[in-house]
Amino acid sequence: MDVFLMVRRKKTTIFTDAKETTTVRELKKIIQGIMKVEPENQQLMNERGTEIFDDDKQLSDYNLSAQTARAQSPATVALVFRQENGEFESLDITPLSSPPELPEVMKPQETQAHEVN
């Protein structure tokens, strides 16, 4: 089954899909094609940064399944890169912004029933 993912790092968000049986290493190769960063210089983890994903495990091993990562509500996976000193950067995900409030002219108007005599 397909899983839908939102890979987040700082202000960058990548939407992608994969199979539940896709390994973390294979997901890193997908990210490499987009971000041009070698898989060994990437680290994937849950969105809170409390669990680092092992390259040899499948996405389903991290509860990323068709039930938890749907197209309408993709699962968030955090991404960090290796720095020049060999250490991985700290997790930094800029919160998604909320859309501004609609101007009055764009808000739905209350329909009023008018009686015709």
C-alpha positions in Angstrom: 0.0 0.0 0.0 1.1 3.6 -0.6 2.1 5.9 2.2 2.1 9.6 1.7 4.9 11.6 3.5 5.7 15.2 4.2 9.5 15.4 4.7 10.3 18.6 6.6 13.5 20.4 7.3 13.7 24.1 8.3 11.5 25.9 5.8 11.5 23.1 3.2 8.7 20.6 2.8 8.8 17.7 0.3 5.7 15.8 -0.4 6.3 12.2 -1.7 4.8 8.8 -1.6 6.3 5.4 -1.2 5.3 1.8 -0.4 5.0 0.6 3.2 7.8 -1.8 2.3 10.2 1.0 1.2 13.3 1.1 3.3 14.6 4.3 4.9 17.6 4.1 2.7 15.4 4.1 -0.4 13.5 7.1 0.9 16.8 8.9 1.4 17.6 8.2 -2.3 14.3 9.8 -3.3 15.3 12.8 -1.2 18.8 12.8 -2.8 17.1 13.2 -6.2 15.4 16.4 -4.9 17.8 17.9 -2.4 21.1 16.8 -4.0 22.4 15.6 -0.6 24.0 12.1 -0.4 22.0 9.6 1.7 24.8 9.1 4.2 24.6 12.9 4.9 20.9 12.7 5.7 19.2 11.6 8.9 15.5 10.9 9.0 13.4 10.8 12.2 9.9 11.2 13.6 8.6 14.7 13.7 9.5 15.2 17.3 13.1 14.0 16.8 12.8 11.4 19.4 13.3 8.4 17.1 16.0 8.2 14.5 15.2 5.9 11.5 17.5 3.0 10.7 18.4 2.8 7.0 17.7 -0.9 6.9 14.2 -0.8 8.3 11.0 -0.4 6.3 8.6 2.6 6.6 6.0 0.2 8.1 8.5 -0.5 11.0 7.9 3.2 12.0 4.1 2.9 11.9 4.1 4.7 8.5 1.3 2.8 6.8 -1.7 3.5 4.5 -3.8 4.0 7.6 -1.4 6.6 9.2 -0.1 8.3 6.1 -2.9 9.1 3.8 -2.9 11.5 0.8 -5.3 13.9 2.7 -3.1 13.8 5.8 0.4 12.8 5.1 2.7 11.6 7.9 5.5 14.1 8.8 9.1 12.8 8.7 11.9 15.1 10.0 15.1 15.5 8.0 18.5 16.8 9.1 21.8 17.1 7.2 25.3 16.3 8.3 27.3 19.5 8.9 30.9 20.2 7.8 32.2 19.0 11.3 30.6 15.6 10.7 27.8 16.1 13.2 24.2 16.2 12.2 22.5 19.6 12.6 19.8 19.9 15.3 16.2 19.4 14.3 14.7 22.6 13.1 11.3 22.7 11.4 9.6 26.0 10.8 5.9 25.7 11.7 3.6 25.9 8.7 1.8 29.2 8.5 -1.9 29.6 8.7 -3.7 31.3 5.8 -4.7 34.9 6.5 -8.4 35.6 7.3 -10.6 36.0 4.3 -11.6 39.6 3.4 -15.2 40.5 4.1 -16.1 40.5 0.4 -14.9 36.9 0.0 -16.7 35.5 3.1 -20.0 33.6 2.4 -22.9 36.0 2.7 -25.9 35.1 4.8 -28.9 34.5 2.5 -31.9 36.2 3.7 -35.4 35.1 2.7 -37.5 37.9 1.2 -41.2 37.5 1.0 -42.7 38.4 -2.2 -46.3 39.9 -2.0 
